[in-house]
């Protein structure tokens, strides 16, 4: 089977080049050859895509919207086709297999165009809110729209060109963990221990006070140090997770156990035997490149090897600044893209993709790995009900499987502590590892 396909276009703007490479080469596994002519020399039957112009019938026709020629991104009305929303309609193409510019739609979501200059739509940390997203406003935050249209493109090409090969897309599952704290009570300085005891006493949090004393005296294990349980589950269900470790200094929202403590360093090193270790850049590092660089070097020194993956603490990111900083310090893959205030598909895809710097109009080497659910948002959305949360994730699993995508979840080692509202969530976590696919 052949993987060669011709792409006929009247222009080759960097936006179009990027999305064609991402869609047809990286995702569909095809080898694209560009023709910047009218395609009159193309022999009928040769796998081809005609982008824009007048449909000559010599390839799968995709109408062209000015957006991919550097336009401002007026996406127009949301029109639903076969249960999936579409944007970037082009007049005169009603009734065609694809009556809108599907490549413009995909570029819009991957570039995160809607997140540029939206300070009025941000939360207290400056994070882009799900409420401000096009997906929430039009009711498809729960759908990986890009993946659905990708599968539609694949099917149309396969129907037209039986000999066309390409990638074999399959549903996969990835579990990732953020390690904000290794211990809740242990491995803290004396002043911190004293402050915690006084706070619990003055606020009447007697159960917390008792638990703290039990942990410090060795009667109970620390509720955040759950790594043996995680290890046993990963071994049992053959899961290879990724861990993102906070090694920032103690300040503001960044309150990790000190990376200077030998026990913390040993814990990080032990965790690296479980799966890949990534950086969890502190909130403070977002405003200071030197802090980000120092934290990366710190984690590399502890591990004795280079660190190239990351996820922002508190999912604290703004575009394009955060991604540019990550590239500057040598991060190649980032796992931040998802919502802190909701579950769903922030970029309307489950697949990894290269980040396009919209201000510079250039593709970068940074790969973005979006996730659909974070435990904290899941608990809030489910009203704290573990069974309801489990069903939510199972539903997402079915959706992702239908799109032949990647179900990527975010959990915390601390999200099992009953006194902090996580009673029963150990069962949710274990069930997701045991059967992430959901009903067949």
C-alpha positions in Angstrom: 0.0 0.0 0.0 1.2 3.5 -0.8 1.5 6.4 1.7 2.1 9.0 -1.0 -0.5 11.8 -1.4 -0.5 15.0 -3.4 -1.6 18.2 -1.8 -2.8 20.9 -4.3 -3.0 24.4 -3.0 -2.8 28.0 -4.3 -0.6 29.1 -1.4 1.7 27.6 1.3 1.4 29.9 4.3 3.2 28.6 7.4 -0.2 27.9 9.1 -1.3 25.7 6.2 2.2 24.0 6.1 1.9 23.3 9.8 -1.5 21.8 9.8 -1.0 19.7 6.7 2.2 18.2 8.2 0.5 17.6 11.6 -2.7 16.1 10.2 -1.5 14.1 7.2 2.1 13.3 8.0 2.3 13.0 11.8 -1.3 11.8 12.6 -2.3 9.9 9.4 1.2 8.6 8.5 1.1 9.9 4.9 3.9 11.3 2.8 2.7 14.7 1.4 3.9 16.1 -1.9 3.0 19.7 -2.5 1.8 21.1 -5.8 1.2 24.9 -5.9 -0.6 24.7 -9.3 -4.1 24.0 -10.3 -3.5 20.3 -10.4 -4.3 19.9 -14.1 -1.4 17.5 -14.5 -2.7 15.1 -11.8 -3.8 11.8 -13.2 -7.1 10.6 -11.9 -6.8 7.9 -9.3 -3.6 9.2 -7.7 -4.3 10.0 -4.0 -4.7 13.7 -3.9 -6.3 16.5 -1.8 -7.3 19.7 -3.5 -7.3 22.6 -1.1 -9.4 25.6 -2.3 -10.1 26.9 -5.7 -12.7 25.2 -8.0 -13.3 21.5 -7.4 -11.8 19.7 -10.3 -12.7 16.2 -9.1 -9.1 15.1 -9.1 -8.8 14.7 -5.4 -10.7 15.0 -2.1 -11.8 18.6 -2.1 -11.5 20.8 1.0 -12.7 24.4 0.6 -10.2 27.1 1.7 -10.9 29.8 4.3 -8.7 32.9 4.4 -7.7 32.0 8.0 -5.0 29.6 6.8 -3.5 32.3 4.6 -2.8 34.5 7.6 -6.4 35.7 8.3 -7.6 36.9 11.7 -9.6 33.8 12.5 -13.2 34.7 12.1 -14.6 31.2 12.6 -18.2 32.0 11.9 -21.3 30.1 12.9 -21.2 26.7 14.6 -22.9 24.2 12.3 -23.3 20.6 13.4 -22.6 17.8 10.8 -23.2 14.2 11.8 -23.3 15.1 15.4 -20.0 17.0 15.3 -19.6 20.8 15.3 -17.9 22.6 12.4 -16.6 26.2 11.8 -15.0 28.1 9.0 -17.7 27.6 6.5 -17.0 28.6 2.9 -19.9 29.7 0.7 -20.9 27.6 -2.3 -19.8 24.2 -0.8 -23.0 23.0 0.7 -23.6 19.3 0.1 -19.9 18.4 -0.4 -18.3 15.7 1.7 -16.6 18.5 3.7 -18.5 21.8 3.2 -16.1 23.8 5.4 -12.4 24.4 5.9 -11.6 21.5 8.2 -7.9 22.3 8.2 -8.7 25.8 9.5 -10.8 24.3 12.2 -8.0 22.0 13.3 -5.4 24.8 13.2 -7.6 27.1 15.3 -7.9 24.6 18.1 -4.3 23.3 18.0 -2.8 26.8 17.9 -5.0 27.8 20.9 -5.8 31.1 19.1 -8.7 31.7 21.5 -6.3 31.9 24.4 -4.3 34.8 23.1 -5.1 38.2 24.7 -8.0 36.9 26.9 -7.0 38.4 30.2 -10.6 39.3 31.0 -11.5 35.6 30.6 -8.8 34.3 33.0 -9.1 33.2 36.6 -7.3 34.6 39.7 -4.0 32.9 38.5 -4.4 34.2 35.0 -5.3 30.8 33.6 -7.6 30.5 30.6 -11.0 29.4 32.0 -13.2 26.7 30.5 -16.1 29.2 30.6 -14.3 31.3 28.1 -13.7 28.5 25.6 -15.5 28.1 22.3 -16.1 24.5 23.2 -18.0 25.4 26.5 -20.0 28.2 24.8 -21.2 25.9 22.0 -21.6 22.8 24.2 -18.9 20.4 22.9 -16.3 20.6 25.6 -16.9 16.8 26.1 -16.1 16.0 22.5 -12.6 15.7 20.8 -13.9 17.5 17.7 -10.5 17.6 16.0 -10.1 13.8 16.4 -13.5 13.2 15.0 -12.9 15.3 11.9 -9.5 13.6 11.6 -11.2 10.2 11.5 -13.7 11.6 8.9 -10.8 12.8 6.7 -9.2 9.4 7.0 -12.4 7.5 6.1 -13.0 9.8 3.1 -9.5 9.2 1.8 -9.8 5.4 2.3 -13.1 5.3 0.5 -11.7 7.2 -2.5 -8.3 5.6 -2.6 -8.4 1.9 -1.6 -4.6 1.6 -2.1 -3.8 4.4 0.4 -2.0 3.2 3.6 -1.0 5.2 6.6 -0.9 5.1 10.4 -2.9 2.6 12.4 -4.5 4.8 15.1 -5.6 3.0 18.2 -7.1 3.9 21.6 -4.4 4.2 24.3 -4.4 5.1 28.0 -1.9 7.2 29.9 -1.9 7.8 33.6 0.2 10.8 34.9 0.8 12.1 38.4 1.7 15.5 39.9 3.8 15.3 43.0 3.3 18.6 44.8 4.2 17.0 48.1 5.8 13.7 49.0 4.6 14.0 52.6 1.8 15.9 54.3 3.4 15.9 57.8 6.8 14.4 57.6 9.9 16.0 56.2 8.8 19.4 57.2 10.9 22.0 59.2 10.2 22.4 62.9 8.6 25.8 62.4 6.2 24.3 59.8 5.3 21.5 62.2 4.6 23.9 65.0 2.6 26.2 62.8 0.5 23.2 61.6 -0.2 22.0 65.1 -1.2 25.5 66.3 -3.5 26.1 63.2 -5.3 22.8 63.8 -5.7 23.5 67.5 -7.0 27.1 67.0 -9.4 26.1 64.1 -10.7 23.0 65.9 -9.4 20.6 63.3 -8.9 17.9 65.9 -8.9 15.0 63.5 -6.1 16.6 61.5 -4.2 17.3 64.7 -4.5 13.7 65.9 -3.5 12.4 62.5 -0.4 14.7 62.4 0.7 13.5 65.8 0.1 9.8 64.8 2.3 10.3 61.7 5.0 12.1 63.5 5.2 9.5 66.3 5.2 6.6 63.8 1.8 5.2 64.7 0.3 5.9 61.2 1.9 6.3 57.7 1.9 9.8 56.1 -1.3 10.1 54.1 0.5 11.6 51.1 3.2 9.0 50.9 1.1 6.6 48.8 3.9 5.4 46.5 3.9 1.7 47.5 0.2 1.5 46.8 0.7 3.2 43.4 3.6 0.9 42.6 1.6 -2.2 43.4 -1.3 -1.1 41.2 1.0 -0.2 38.3 2.7 -3.6 38.5 -0.7 -5.4 38.7 -2.2 -3.6 35.8 1.0 -3.1 33.7 0.8 0.7 33.8 3.9 2.8 33.0 3.0 6.2 34.5 4.7 9.6 34.2 5.4 11.7 37.3 5.9 15.5 37.5 7.8 16.6 40.6 7.8 20.0 42.2 11.2 21.0 43.3 10.6 24.8 43.7 11.5 26.7 46.8 8.9 27.1 49.6 7.0 30.3 48.7 3.4 31.4 47.9 1.5 28.6 46.3 4.7 26.4 46.0 4.9 24.5 49.2 6.7 21.3 48.4 8.9 19.3 50.8 12.3 20.8 50.5 14.4 19.3 47.7 17.4 19.8 49.8 16.3 17.1 52.3 18.1 13.7 51.7 14.7 11.8 52.1 13.1 13.9 49.4 16.0 13.3 47.0 15.9 9.6 47.7 12.2 9.6 47.1 12.6 11.3 43.7 15.3 8.8 42.7 13.2 5.9 43.8 10.2 7.2 41.8 12.4 7.4 38.6 12.4 3.6 38.6 8.7 3.6 38.4 8.4 5.7 35.2 9.6 8.9 33.5 10.1 11.9 35.7 9.2 15.4 34.5 9.5 18.8 36.0 6.5 20.4 37.7 7.6 24.1 37.3 6.6 26.3 40.3 4.1 29.1 40.0 7.0 31.4 40.8 8.9 30.2 37.8 6.2 31.4 35.4 7.4 35.0 36.0 11.1 34.4 36.1 13.0 32.3 33.5 16.0 32.0 35.9 13.9 30.3 38.4 12.6 27.8 35.8 16.1 27.1 34.6 17.3 26.6 38.2 14.5 24.1 39.0 15.2 22.1 35.9 18.9 21.9 36.7 18.0 21.0 40.3 15.9 18.0 39.2 18.5 16.9 36.7 21.2 17.0 39.4 19.0 14.8 41.7 18.2 12.3 38.9 21.6 12.4 37.2 20.1 12.8 33.8 18.4 15.3 31.5 14.8 16.3 32.1 12.8 17.1 28.9 9.1 16.8 30.0 7.0 19.1 32.2 3.6 20.1 33.5 3.0 23.5 35.2 2.1 23.6 38.9 -1.6 24.5 39.2 -1.7 24.3 35.4 -0.4 27.8 35.5 0.3 28.8 31.9 -0.3 31.7 29.5 0.4 31.8 25.8 2.8 32.3 24.2 5.0 33.1 27.2 4.9 29.8 29.1 5.7 27.6 26.0 8.5 29.9 24.9 10.1 29.7 28.3 9.9 25.9 28.3 11.6 25.8 24.9 14.3 28.2 26.1 15.3 25.8 28.9 15.2 22.6 26.8 11.8 21.1 27.5 10.6 19.1 24.5 7.2 17.8 25.7 4.7 19.5 27.9 1.6 18.0 29.6 -0.1 21.1 31.0 -2.9 21.5 28.4 -6.2 20.8 30.2 -8.6 22.7 32.4 -8.2 23.3 36.1 -11.9 24.2 36.5 -13.5 21.5 34.4 -13.0 18.2 32.6 -13.0 18.1 28.9 -10.9 18.7 25.8 -9.2 22.1 26.0 -7.7 21.8 22.5 -10.6 19.6 21.2 -8.1 16.7 20.7 -6.6 13.9 22.7 -3.5 13.6 20.5 -0.1 15.1 21.0 0.9 17.9 18.6 3.6 20.4 18.0 3.0 23.9 19.3 2.6 26.6 16.7 3.7 30.1 17.9 0.9 32.2 16.5 2.6 35.5 17.1 5.8 34.4 15.3 3.8 32.4 12.8 6.1 29.4 13.1 6.0 25.8 14.1 8.1 24.9 17.1 9.7 21.6 18.3 7.7 21.6 21.5 5.2 18.8 21.7 1.9 19.3 23.6 0.2 16.4 25.3 -3.3 17.3 26.3 -5.3 15.6 29.1 -9.0 15.3 29.6 -9.5 14.9 33.4 -7.6 16.0 36.5 -8.7 14.5 39.8 -9.3 17.9 41.5 -11.6 19.2 38.8 -13.3 15.8 38.6 -14.1 15.9 42.3 -15.4 19.4 42.1 -17.5 18.6 39.0 -19.0 15.4 40.6 -19.8 17.1 43.8 -17.4 14.9 45.6 -19.2 11.7 44.6 -16.6 9.0 43.7 -19.1 6.8 41.8 -20.3 9.8 39.7 -16.7 10.7 39.0 -15.9 7.2 37.9 -18.8 7.1 35.5 -17.7 10.5 34.1 -14.3 9.2 33.3 -15.7 5.9 31.8 -17.9 8.0 29.6 -14.8 10.0 28.4 -13.1 6.7 27.8 -15.8 5.6 25.4 -15.7 8.9 23.6 -11.9 8.8 23.3 -12.0 5.2 22.1 -14.5 6.1 19.4 -12.1 8.8 18.2 -9.1 6.3 18.3 -7.4 8.8 20.7 -5.5 8.9 23.9 -7.2 9.0 27.3 -4.7 10.9 29.4 -5.5 11.5 33.1 -3.9 13.6 35.9 -3.8 12.4 39.5 -2.0 13.4 42.6 -0.3 11.1 45.2 -2.1 13.2 47.8 -5.6 12.6 46.4 -6.4 9.7 48.8 -6.5 11.5 52.1 -9.9 11.0 53.7 -9.6 14.1 56.0 -9.2 16.3 52.9 -12.3 15.0 51.1 -10.8 12.1 49.2 -12.5 9.2 51.1 -13.5 6.5 48.5 -11.3 8.0 45.7 -8.8 5.2 46.1 -11.4 2.9 44.6 -12.0 5.3 41.7 -8.2 5.4 41.0 -7.8 1.7 41.2 -10.8 1.0 38.9 -9.4 3.4 36.3 -6.1 1.6 36.3 -7.8 -1.8 36.2 -10.3 -1.0 33.4 -9.7 2.4 31.8 -11.6 1.6 28.6 -15.0 1.3 30.1 -17.9 -0.9 28.9 -17.4 -2.6 25.5 
